[in-house]
């Protein structure tokens, strides 16, 4: 099954957090994920890979975002 082509299947999830480095270390250790960092406008973005496939991302809270806890979005 290809989640990117299956109607209604989540194809990308993203964690927005105040500490992306700690979150990447935590989830990488917990689930055995490979995390690849890349520079983007506005800061570093971390791509989560499972079995070599990019499935999710971790990013810093955007400047000016309302105060909220770290959040996973689909």
N, CA, C and O atoms as a MOPAC input file, in Angstrom:
PM7 MOZYME 1SCF
protein

 N      0.84400 1    -1.17400 1     0.00000 1
 C      0.00000 1     0.00000 1     0.00000 1
 C      0.89300 1     1.24100 1     0.00000 1
 O      1.82900 1     1.32800 1     0.79500 1
 N      0.62000 1     2.17000 1    -0.85600 1
 C      1.36400 1     3.41200 1    -0.96000 1
 C      0.54700 1     4.53300 1    -0.33600 1
 O     -0.40700 1     5.02500 1    -0.94000 1
 N      0.92800 1     4.94400 1     0.89500 1
 C      0.15000 1     5.95800 1     1.62100 1
 C      0.04800 1     7.27400 1     0.85900 1
 O     -0.91300 1     8.02100 1     1.04200 1
 N      1.02300 1     7.56400 1     0.01300 1
 C      0.98200 1     8.81500 1    -0.73300 1
 C     -0.05900 1     8.77700 1    -1.85000 1
 O     -0.40500 1     9.81800 1    -2.40800 1
 N     -0.55600 1     7.59100 1    -2.17600 1
 C     -1.54000 1     7.46500 1    -3.26100 1
 C     -2.85900 1     6.84100 1    -2.81400 1
 O     -3.74400 1     6.59300 1    -3.63300 1
 N     -2.98500 1     6.59100 1    -1.51800 1
 C     -4.19500 1     5.96500 1    -0.99700 1
 C     -5.11600 1     7.03700 1    -0.42400 1
 O     -4.74000 1     7.74700 1     0.50800 1
 N     -6.30200 1     7.15300 1    -0.97100 1
 C     -7.26400 1     8.15600 1    -0.52200 1
 C     -7.53600 1     8.00900 1     0.97700 1
 O     -7.87600 1     6.92200 1     1.44400 1
 N     -7.38700 1     9.09200 1     1.72100 1
 C     -7.69000 1     9.11600 1     3.14800 1
 C     -6.56300 1     8.66200 1     4.06100 1
 O     -6.66500 1     8.81400 1     5.27800 1
 N     -5.49500 1     8.11200 1     3.50800 1
 C     -4.37400 1     7.65900 1     4.34300 1
 C     -3.47000 1     8.84500 1     4.67000 1
 O     -3.19000 1     9.66000 1     3.79100 1
 N     -3.00900 1     8.95700 1     5.92000 1
 C     -2.06800 1    10.02700 1     6.22700 1
 C     -0.78600 1     9.82700 1     5.41600 1
 O     -0.23500 1     8.72700 1     5.38000 1
 N     -0.32600 1    10.86900 1     4.77900 1
 C      0.87800 1    10.73400 1     3.95900 1
 C      2.06700 1    11.49900 1     4.54000 1
 O      3.20300 1    11.27600 1     4.12300 1
 N      1.82200 1    12.38700 1     5.48700 1
 C      2.92100 1    13.13100 1     6.10900 1
 C      2.45000 1    13.61200 1     7.47100 1
 O      1.33700 1    14.12400 1     7.59100 1
 N      3.26400 1    13.45900 1     8.48400 1
 C      2.97800 1    14.01900 1     9.80300 1
 C      4.15400 1    14.88200 1    10.20900 1
 O      5.27900 1    14.68200 1     9.75100 1
 N      3.88100 1    15.84400 1    11.07400 1
 C      4.91500 1    16.79800 1    11.43000 1
 C      4.77200 1    17.20500 1    12.89300 1
 O      3.67100 1    17.47400 1    13.37500 1
 N      5.89000 1    17.24300 1    13.57600 1
 C      5.93100 1    17.69800 1    14.96300 1
 C      6.46300 1    19.11800 1    14.99600 1
 O      7.54700 1    19.39400 1    14.48300 1
 N      5.70400 1    20.01200 1    15.59500 1
 C      6.14900 1    21.37600 1    15.84900 1
 C      6.42700 1    21.46100 1    17.34700 1
 O      5.55400 1    21.17100 1    18.16500 1
 N      7.64900 1    21.86100 1    17.70200 1
 C      8.06200 1    21.83600 1    19.09900 1
 C      9.03800 1    22.96300 1    19.41000 1
 O      9.61900 1    23.55900 1    18.50300 1
 N      9.21300 1    23.24800 1    20.69000 1
 C     10.16600 1    24.27700 1    21.10600 1
 C     11.58800 1    23.73100 1    21.18000 1
 O     12.53600 1    24.50900 1    21.28600 1
 N     11.75800 1    22.41200 1    21.12600 1
 C     13.09600 1    21.81200 1    21.19400 1
 C     13.20900 1    20.65900 1    20.19500 1
 O     13.15600 1    19.49300 1    20.58500 1
 N     13.36400 1    20.98400 1    18.89700 1
 C     13.42800 1    19.94100 1    17.87600 1
 C     14.59600 1    18.97000 1    18.06800 1
 O     14.47100 1    17.78400 1    17.76200 1
 N     15.71700 1    19.46200 1    18.56500 1
 C     16.87900 1    18.59700 1    18.75700 1
 C     16.57400 1    17.51100 1    19.79200 1
 O     16.87200 1    16.33900 1    19.56400 1
 N     15.98900 1    17.88800 1    20.91500 1
 C     15.63800 1    16.91200 1    21.95400 1
 C     14.55000 1    15.96000 1    21.45400 1
 O     14.59600 1    14.76300 1    21.73900 1
 N     13.57700 1    16.48200 1    20.71300 1
 C     12.50300 1    15.63400 1    20.18600 1
 C     13.06300 1    14.60700 1    19.20100 1
 O     12.66600 1    13.44200 1    19.22200 1
 N     13.98100 1    15.04000 1    18.34200 1
 C     14.58400 1    14.10900 1    17.37500 1
 C     15.35200 1    13.00900 1    18.10200 1
 O     15.26400 1    11.84100 1    17.72500 1
 N     16.09700 1    13.37100 1    19.13100 1
 C     16.84100 1    12.37200 1    19.90200 1
 C     15.88300 1    11.40900 1    20.59800 1
 O     16.09700 1    10.19700 1    20.57000 1
 N     14.83400 1    11.93600 1    21.22000 1
 C     13.86300 1    11.11500 1    21.94100 1
 C     13.17500 1    10.11100 1    21.00900 1
 O     13.20200 1     8.90700 1    21.26100 1
 N     12.56100 1    10.61500 1    19.93300 1
 C     11.82100 1     9.73300 1    19.03700 1
 C     12.74000 1     8.81300 1    18.24100 1
 O     12.38400 1     7.67200 1    17.94700 1
 N     13.91800 1     9.31100 1    17.89700 1
 C     14.88300 1     8.45100 1    17.20700 1
 C     15.27200 1     7.25900 1    18.06300 1
 O     15.31700 1     6.12900 1    17.57600 1
 N     15.55400 1     7.50700 1    19.34200 1
 C     15.90000 1     6.41800 1    20.26000 1
 C     14.70200 1     5.51400 1    20.54500 1
 O     14.84100 1     4.29100 1    20.56900 1
 N     13.52800 1     6.10800 1    20.76000 1
 C     12.34500 1     5.34100 1    21.11200 1
 C     11.91600 1     4.38100 1    19.99900 1
 O     11.64000 1     3.20900 1    20.25300 1
 N     11.86200 1     4.89000 1    18.76700 1
 C     11.34100 1     4.09400 1    17.65700 1
 C     12.41100 1     3.58000 1    16.69800 1
 O     12.10600 1     2.81200 1    15.78600 1
 N     13.66200 1     3.99700 1    16.89500 1
 C     14.72400 1     3.57700 1    15.98800 1
 C     14.69000 1     4.30900 1    14.65200 1
 O     15.22400 1     3.82500 1    13.65400 1
 N     14.05600 1     5.48200 1    14.64200 1
 C     13.96500 1     6.26100 1    13.41300 1
 C     15.31500 1     6.85900 1    13.05800 1
 O     16.12700 1     7.14800 1    13.93700 1
 N     15.54600 1     7.04000 1    11.77900 1
 C     16.68500 1     7.79700 1    11.28400 1
 C     16.20400 1     9.23100 1    11.08800 1
 O     15.16400 1     9.46300 1    10.47200 1
 N     16.95200 1    10.17700 1    11.60500 1
 C     16.57000 1    11.59400 1    11.49400 1
 C     17.64500 1    12.30600 1    10.68500 1
 O     18.82500 1    12.26100 1    11.03100 1
 N     17.23500 1    12.95900 1     9.61300 1
 C     18.15500 1    13.70800 1     8.75800 1
 C     17.84800 1    15.19100 1     8.88300 1
 O     16.71700 1    15.61800 1     8.64900 1
 N     18.85600 1    15.97900 1     9.25100 1
 C     18.66900 1    17.42400 1     9.38700 1
 C     18.97900 1    18.12000 1     8.07400 1
 O     19.88400 1    17.72700 1     7.33700 1
 N     18.20700 1    19.16200 1     7.79800 1
 C     18.45200 1    19.97100 1     6.61300 1
 C     18.16100 1    21.43400 1     6.93800 1
 O     17.22900 1    21.74500 1     7.68000 1
 N     18.96500 1    22.31600 1     6.37600 1
 C     18.76200 1    23.74400 1     6.58000 1
 C     17.65100 1    24.22900 1     5.66100 1
 O     17.60800 1    23.90900 1     4.47300 1
 N     16.75600 1    25.01000 1     6.25000 1
 C     15.67600 1    25.62500 1     5.48100 1
 C     15.53900 1    27.06900 1     5.93900 1
 O     16.03400 1    27.44700 1     7.00100 1
 N     14.87100 1    27.86000 1     5.13700 1
 C     14.60200 1    29.23800 1     5.53700 1
 C     13.82800 1    29.20300 1     6.84800 1
 O     12.82800 1    28.49400 1     6.95600 1
 N     14.27000 1    29.94200 1     7.82100 1
 C     13.60000 1    29.96600 1     9.11100 1
 C     14.15900 1    28.97000 1    10.10200 1
 O     13.69300 1    28.91100 1    11.23900 1
 N     15.15400 1    28.18000 1     9.69900 1
 C     15.76900 1    27.26200 1    10.64500 1
 C     15.97500 1    25.86500 1    10.09200 1
 O     15.76700 1    25.59800 1     8.90800 1
 N     16.38400 1    24.99800 1    10.97500 1
 C     16.67500 1    23.61900 1    10.60500 1
 C     15.39100 1    22.78400 1    10.60900 1
 O     14.53000 1    22.96400 1    11.47000 1
 N     15.27400 1    21.88900 1     9.66100 1
 C     14.13800 1    20.97200 1     9.56500 1
 C     14.69300 1    19.55800 1     9.65500 1
 O     15.72600 1    19.25600 1     9.05800 1
 N     14.02200 1    18.70400 1    10.38700 1
 C     14.46800 1    17.31900 1    10.54900 1
 C     13.46300 1    16.38900 1     9.88000 1
 O     12.26900 1    16.42400 1    10.17900 1
 N     13.96300 1    15.56300 1     8.97500 1
 C     13.12900 1    14.60700 1     8.25900 1
 C     13.28700 1    13.24400 1     8.92600 1
 O     14.40200 1    12.76200 1     9.12400 1
 N     12.15700 1    12.63100 1     9.26900 1
 C     12.14600 1    11.30900 1     9.88300 1
 C     12.04500 1    10.28200 1     8.76900 1
 O     11.17700 1    10.36200 1     7.90100 1
 N     12.97300 1     9.29400 1     8.81500 1
 C     12.96100 1     8.23200 1     7.81700 1
 C     12.81200 1     6.88300 1     8.50600 1
 O     13.40100 1     6.63100 1     9.55800 1
 N     12.01300 1     6.02600 1     7.88900 1
 C     11.83000 1     4.65900 1     8.35800 1
 C     12.12400 1     3.75800 1     7.16400 1
 O     11.50200 1     3.89000 1     6.11000 1
 N     13.07100 1     2.84800 1     7.33400 1
 C     13.48800 1     1.95400 1     6.24600 1
 C     13.84500 1     2.75500 1     4.99300 1
 O     13.55800 1     2.32700 1     3.87500 1
 N     14.47500 1     3.92400 1     5.18500 1
 C     14.91400 1     4.76600 1     4.08500 1
 C     13.85400 1     5.66100 1     3.47800 1
 O     14.17000 1     6.49500 1     2.62900 1
 N     12.59300 1     5.50900 1     3.89300 1
 C     11.50400 1     6.32000 1     3.34000 1
 C     11.19800 1     7.50100 1     4.25600 1
 O     11.00600 1     7.32300 1     5.45900 1
 N     11.15200 1     8.70900 1     3.68600 1
 C     10.81300 1     9.90800 1     4.44600 1
 C      9.31800 1     9.90200 1     4.73200 1
 O      8.49900 1     9.83600 1     3.81600 1
 N      8.96700 1     9.97200 1     6.03600 1
 C      7.56100 1     9.85900 1     6.43200 1
 C      7.04500 1    11.01400 1     7.26900 1
 O      5.83400 1    11.20500 1     7.37300 1
 N      7.95100 1    11.79700 1     7.87400 1
 C      7.50300 1    12.83200 1     8.80200 1
 C      8.59700 1    13.87600 1     8.97300 1
 O      9.70900 1    13.72500 1     8.46600 1
 N      8.25400 1    14.94200 1     9.70200 1
 C      9.22300 1    15.98700 1     9.96100 1
 C      9.09500 1    16.54400 1    11.36400 1
 O      8.06700 1    16.40200 1    12.02600 1
 N     10.16800 1    17.18100 1    11.79700 1
 C     10.19300 1    17.86000 1    13.08500 1
 C     10.71900 1    19.26500 1    12.83300 1
 O     11.75100 1    19.45100 1    12.18700 1
 N      9.99200 1    20.25000 1    13.35100 1
 C     10.41200 1    21.64100 1    13.15000 1
 C     10.19400 1    22.45600 1    14.41600 1
 O      9.44200 1    22.06800 1    15.31000 1
 N     10.87300 1    23.59400 1    14.46600 1
 C     10.74200 1    24.52200 1    15.57900 1
 C      9.42800 1    25.28500 1    15.45000 1
 O      8.92500 1    25.50100 1    14.34700 1
 N      8.88200 1    25.68700 1    16.59600 1
 C      7.69000 1    26.54600 1    16.56800 1
 C      8.01300 1    27.78800 1    15.74000 1
 O      9.07900 1    28.37900 1    15.91700 1
 N      7.12500 1    28.19200 1    14.84900 1
 C      7.38600 1    29.38800 1    14.06200 1
 C      7.38800 1    30.63500 1    14.94100 1
 O      6.67500 1    30.69100 1    15.94300 1
 N      8.18500 1    31.63400 1    14.56900 1
 C      8.18000 1    32.88400 1    15.32900 1
 C      6.77500 1    33.48200 1    15.34500 1
 O      6.08400 1    33.49600 1    14.32600 1
 N      6.36800 1    33.96900 1    16.49700 1
 C      5.06300 1    34.59200 1    16.62500 1
 C      3.91200 1    33.61900 1    16.77700 1
 O      2.75600 1    34.03500 1    16.85200 1
 N      4.21600 1    32.31000 1    16.82400 1
 C      3.13800 1    31.32200 1    17.00700 1
 C      2.57300 1    31.47700 1    18.41500 1
 O      3.29600 1    31.83400 1    19.34400 1
 N      1.28600 1    31.20900 1    18.56700 1
 C      0.71700 1    31.28800 1    19.91400 1
 C      1.38400 1    30.26600 1    20.83700 1
 O      1.86200 1    29.22400 1    20.38800 1
 N      1.40700 1    30.57800 1    22.11400 1
 C      1.99000 1    29.66100 1    23.09300 1
 C      1.13000 1    28.39900 1    23.13100 1
 O     -0.07100 1    28.45500 1    23.39500 1
 N      1.76500 1    27.27200 1    22.86300 1
 C      1.06000 1    26.00000 1    22.87300 1
 C      2.07300 1    24.88700 1    23.11700 1
 O      3.27300 1    25.08300 1    22.92500 1
 N      1.59800 1    23.73300 1    23.53500 1
 C      2.52000 1    22.62800 1    23.75900 1
 C      2.98000 1    22.05400 1    22.41800 1
 O      2.36200 1    22.31800 1    21.38600 1
 N      4.06500 1    21.27000 1    22.42800 1
 C      4.46500 1    20.58700 1    21.19000 1
 C      3.28500 1    19.80600 1    20.62500 1
 O      2.51100 1    19.20300 1    21.36900 1
 N      3.15500 1    19.82400 1    19.29900 1
 C      1.97000 1    19.25700 1    18.66300 1
 C      2.34300 1    18.46800 1    17.41700 1
 O      3.11800 1    18.93700 1    16.58300 1
 N      1.78100 1    17.25600 1    17.29500 1
 C      1.87400 1    16.48700 1    16.05100 1
 C      0.67900 1    16.86100 1    15.18700 1
 O     -0.45600 1    16.91300 1    15.66200 1
 N      0.94500 1    17.11800 1    13.92300 1
 C     -0.12200 1    17.42600 1    12.97100 1
 C     -0.07200 1    16.47100 1    11.79500 1
 O      0.99900 1    16.00600 1    11.40400 1
 N     -1.22300 1    16.18300 1    11.23900 1
 C     -1.30400 1    15.28400 1    10.08000 1
 C     -1.64300 1    16.10900 1     8.85600 1
 O     -1.76300 1    15.56400 1     7.75800 1

